[in-house]
Amino acid sequence: MFTGLGVAAWERRSCGAVSQYQVREWTPWHRHVTTCMLALAFLSVARERACRLARRRLVQEVDDGPALWAE
């Protein structure tokens, strides 16, 4: 069972640019993962705020009626 996984991982690693990426120490790997997690958190918060603002504008437009011209 694990032998097949090892062979599949070796085949993936042996092709192209993937073979160039090697984690040599833990510190750079942890920094990379931490940066990725922070980026994901930032994008999640930004998306939630944008959706909340769009919903608020939609509700306001429905309450006020359609905007026929810009004021």
C-alpha positions as CSV (number, residue, x, y, z in Angstrom):
1,M,0.0,0.0,0.0
2,F,2.7,2.5,1.0
3,T,5.0,1.3,-1.8
4,G,2.5,2.5,-4.4
5,L,2.3,5.9,-2.7
6,G,6.1,6.2,-2.6
7,V,6.4,5.4,-6.3
8,A,3.7,7.9,-7.2
9,A,5.4,10.6,-5.2
10,W,8.7,9.8,-6.8
11,E,7.2,10.1,-10.3
12,R,5.6,13.4,-9.5
13,R,8.9,14.7,-8.0
14,S,11.0,13.6,-10.9
15,C,9.1,15.7,-13.5
16,G,10.1,19.3,-14.3
17,A,10.1,22.2,-11.9
18,V,8.6,20.1,-9.1
19,S,11.9,18.3,-8.7
20,Q,13.7,21.7,-8.2
21,Y,11.6,22.4,-5.0
22,Q,13.1,20.8,-2.0
23,V,12.5,21.7,1.6
24,R,16.0,21.9,3.1
25,E,15.1,23.2,6.5
26,W,12.0,23.6,8.6
27,T,12.2,27.3,9.1
28,P,11.7,28.4,5.5
29,W,8.9,25.9,5.1
30,H,7.1,27.2,8.1
31,R,7.5,30.8,6.9
32,H,6.1,29.8,3.5
33,V,3.1,28.0,5.1
34,T,2.5,30.9,7.5
35,T,2.6,33.4,4.7
36,C,0.1,31.3,2.7
37,M,-2.3,31.0,5.6
38,L,-2.1,34.8,6.3
39,A,-2.8,35.5,2.6
40,L,-5.8,33.1,2.7
41,A,-7.2,34.8,5.8
42,F,-6.8,38.2,4.3
43,L,-8.6,37.2,1.1
44,S,-11.4,35.5,3.1
45,V,-12.0,38.7,5.2
46,A,-11.8,40.9,2.1
47,R,-14.3,38.7,0.3
48,E,-16.7,38.7,3.2
49,R,-16.5,42.5,3.5
50,A,-17.2,42.9,-0.2
51,C,-20.1,40.5,-0.1
52,R,-21.6,42.3,3.0
53,L,-21.2,45.7,1.3
54,A,-22.9,44.4,-1.9
55,R,-25.8,42.9,0.1
56,R,-26.2,46.2,2.0
57,R,-26.3,48.2,-1.3
58,L,-28.8,45.8,-2.7
59,V,-31.1,46.0,0.3
60,Q,-30.8,49.8,0.2
61,E,-31.6,49.9,-3.5
62,V,-34.7,47.7,-2.9
63,D,-35.9,49.9,0.0
64,D,-35.3,53.2,-1.9
65,G,-36.5,51.9,-5.2
66,P,-34.4,51.6,-8.4
67,A,-32.0,54.5,-9.0
68,L,-33.1,56.0,-12.3
69,W,-30.3,58.6,-12.4
70,A,-27.2,59.4,-10.4
71,E,-27.7,62.1,-7.8
